[in-house]
């Protein structure tokens, strides 16, 4: 399996470009969005505007939003984001102050992973609809709580697993698998890029001017600042993320579960015991080369490996491979050779989107908001909680060094109190989650 050569940021950049090119006229709204207001655009606040956060902010603007406010605990990020978008947005260092504004309709969230759920919950409860970057959660219990808040508030939450909005690659792969044309699926291989960061311990350094380090840490244990913990490389620390297993696993495990039609449930067993864990105290502490085996109802075997990026479905009647650059396999060749067969498959792809916009992840979110949630977003809270939960389960098995048994209906471990104690984490005083 060859690498597609297209990174997550390149993939998002392509999507942003397509979105900007597609918006030739302003969007007009019905229902709850902007009721009684003169503006014909969603009014946007962007929280967390580092590299990826700025990317999704610009994507929202290109898709028809008006940016009114940016927020980041690093003042330099906020100032850069404002400068790159016309220099008019108000700047905040505390997302709670931004969310007090009544003139905002939607927010994008591009914070580090350990802040996603707290900011999501506050935004939803403030009456905003939310586009949040992946991975959606830091723990399984966070996802369970977030599902409840989405249901209680009735707001729209779209998660940034934008591969779901590619109908010609990932949508086609999922529809083909679900159609039964591969027969019973015996194995799915989820291949993740090899994470590049390793090392430590890292010495403490002075906190850069303009960075609120204590607020950046949030719920996590208080530690001295070092640049190797912050901004992009936070993802290689278990305290703030889940390493490559959640960074890319949130994308590809999502496609695997979507294809298997188990996006509202989960695995029965998880075995990451063969994974070598980092051993440097005070250094990066998420596995660089996770090897995780899952079994699902019916005996389907899903395996996470590293060294490539993509998803391979193997069934009794054939196999297909898909990543961000290509989709291959004999069943795909047969579709390409038979116009009626391909037309049938692409009709099945359309059904995956429940009548919502196909092919643009941000526009899919906007349309879901316009519909008042009647047309659900393609990356909804339930499927994305379940996808990242599978990644969390894999990480827990790796950390414990043993095979685990999971009850996906109850979302509980079977006969393992130690593992069960790890579905949530203690939060630092002052950073508790809203119930």
Secondary structure, DSSP 8 states (H G I E B T S, - for coil): ----S--HHHHHHHHHHHHHHH--S-----TTTTTT-S-SSEEEEEE--SHHHHHHHHHHHHTTEEEEEEE-SBHHHHHHHHHTTTS-SEEESSHHHHHT-SS--EEEE-S-GGGHHHHHHHHHHTT-EEEE-SS--SSHHHHHHHHHHHHHH---EEES-GGGG-IIIIIHHHHHHHTTTT-SEEEEEEEE----------------TTB-HHHHHTTS------GGGSGGGGGG-TTT--THHHHTHHHHHHHHHHHHT-TTS--SEEE-TT------TTS--S-SS--EEEE-TTS-EEEEEESS-EEEEEETTEEEEE-SS-EESHHHHHHHH-HHHHHHHHHHHHHTTTTS--S-HHHHHHHHHHTTTSS--SS-HHHHHHHHHHHHHHHHHHHHTSEEEEETTTTEESS-HHHHTTSS----TT-----
